[in-house]
Amino acid sequence: MADTPQTRRNDAQHRYEIHHEGRLAGHLAWRDRAGVLELVHTEIDPAFEGRGLAGQLVRFALDDARAAGRRIQPSCTYVAAWIQRHPEYQDLVAA
């Protein structure tokens, strides 16, 4: 049985990470812009594409921002498109 993907925030490298099958499967880079969490770039290792890991990673990052009371700026086109498909996260987007 395959292991369950694990997500975490890596403050030292300014990114959220998703690990699967004992490897770093992808990450979502961020920058702190005057208190707004700018989500810059999502990248999934080609060996793990097509498994829904990018969506899990974005959901984790947005849930983390919500829990911290932070607003976000989706500079990454994948994150922006994901939020459009999941309007329950639209309230996190900074004006």
Stockholm file with secondary structure:
# STOCKHOLM 1.0

chainA/1-95         MADTPQTRRNDAQHRYEIHHEGRLAGHLAWRDRAGVLELVHTEIDPAFEGRGLAGQLVRFALDDARAAGRRIQPSCTYVAAWIQRHPEYQDLVAA
#=GR chainA/1-95 SS CCCCCEEEEEGGGTEEEEEETTEEEEEEEEEEETTEEEEEEEEECGGGTTSSHHHHHHHHHHHHHHHTTCEEEECSHHHHHHHHHCGGGGGGBCC
#=GC SS_cons        CCCCCEEEEEGGGTEEEEEETTEEEEEEEEEEETTEEEEEEEEECGGGTTSSHHHHHHHHHHHHHHHTTCEEEECSHHHHHHHHHCGGGGGGBCC
//
